[in-house]
């Protein structure tokens, strides 16, 4: 691969937090930023958004 998003982020000081496997649900919440690993994470990501909005 000529270019990797993970490598580019790490080179700029980001903490790259991926799940145990590509097919499992994985959501990361950092203050107001919510990220999800894949479409299998959509339910968990939606729950995180609703929880954040309820505050």
QUIWORA-V743315 format. One record per pair of residues at least 24 apart in sequence whose C-alpha atoms are under 8 Angstrom apart, sorted by the first residue. I is the first residue (numbers start at 1). GAP is how many residues later the second one is. D is the distance in Angstrom with one decimal. If there is no record, write none. Layout:
<<I | GAP | D> <I | GAP | D>>
This chain:
none
